[in-house]
Amino acid sequence: MSRYWSEVVRQLEPYVPGEQPQIDGLIKLNTNENPYPPSPRVHQLLNEQACARLRLYPDPNSLQLKKAIAGYYQVQPDQVFIGNGSDEVLALLFMAFFKQAKPILFPDITYSFYKVYCQLFQVNAQVIPLRDDFTIDFADYPSENGGIIFPNPNAPTAMGKSLAEIESLLQRNPDSVVVVDEAYIDFGGESAIALIDRYPNLLVVQTLSKSRALAGMRVGFAVGNSELINGLDRVKNSFNSYPLDRLAEVAAVAAFEDEDYFQESRQKVIATRERTREQLEAMGFVVLPSQANFLFVQPPGDAAELMAYLRANKILVRHFSAPRIQDFLRITIGTDAEMEQLISVLRAR
Ligand SMILES: Cc1ncc(COP(=O)(O)O)c(C=O)c1O
């Protein structure tokens, strides 16, 4: 604590990312990264020519990437906003849409960055408890609100909502911005991008960090009505005109161009997830249904102790000591070999 800190900085409880170990040889199942590399096309295009162009500033609007995403999702480029990771897109949208007199709504158990952004940007929030079975029930969300945000599927529970449920939430809340954070949508959910033309208050946020294996590049985007995108642009252009560097834009466009590779790697993750789920259930774990690239599991014994045991055996998983979920672990889906190693270490205990 320094006397030079502002009052806001004094009050902050910053987000704590999962461990990025500096030692080799660990099986990393703690931060929901993709176990497979990005498309080989990314590697081909990040070449000497791309590096030579680094002396120039990037396109402040990342237009090539907007066009690639717009083409992929059958929307217009002016319905797409690009940011430096979806965390940045989320931060900008909190500033653009959530500074209202009324509180915004999000689940009590969810992506912990939402709470941090509320502190940072001084946004009032009302957290809505998940049901006892860890599902989100939109009937619990009051219509008096300054905005709504939730991940679909939710994190860390991995459980998703149907498009029909999201649509009825939108119908009940025409006056506030509803943000669907689809970081994990490609592993089994149904994207709400299909609804943006009908709901001018819907903003869908996605990332290339998970299903497209580009966490190290930091690319995220939002899709919504062009007026919402305009609002985001106003904030972005008051903060950092060039959120995406040249290499990141090239890599992201390449990732969207290689559909075969994308489908193949996401299907592999889904198949491994289902196999791991069965194996864990057979060992007495409670496993929540997952539409994501991770499993949220309640082991038979103490979860924190099990995490420490796995760490001692060179396997990293994530434990949250928050109320209601301290008996659970979040396990990212790795390669088949990594998950086999996890299962054999668990069996050896
Ligand atoms: C629900 C959710 N949203 C957003 C993000 C941020 O992703 P990124 O900033 O890598 O795009 C994450 C990362 O783990 C997440 O779990």
The ligand as a Gaussian input file, in Angstrom:
#p B3LYP/6-31G(d) Opt

LIG

0 1
 C      -15.508000     -16.974000     -19.117000
 C      -14.258000     -16.355000     -19.629000
 N      -14.340000     -15.210000     -20.313000
 C      -13.252000     -14.591000     -20.802000
 C      -11.982000     -15.136000     -20.627000
 C      -10.794000     -14.371000     -21.131000
 O      -10.187000     -14.932000     -22.228000
 P       -9.093000     -14.154000     -23.075000
 O       -8.800000     -12.846000     -22.385000
 O       -7.912000     -15.061000     -23.106000
 O       -9.685000     -13.937000     -24.424000
 C      -11.838000     -16.331000     -19.929000
 C      -10.496000     -16.899000     -19.726000
 O      -10.254000     -17.858000     -19.075000
 C      -13.002000     -16.957000     -19.418000
 O      -12.933000     -18.087000     -18.710000

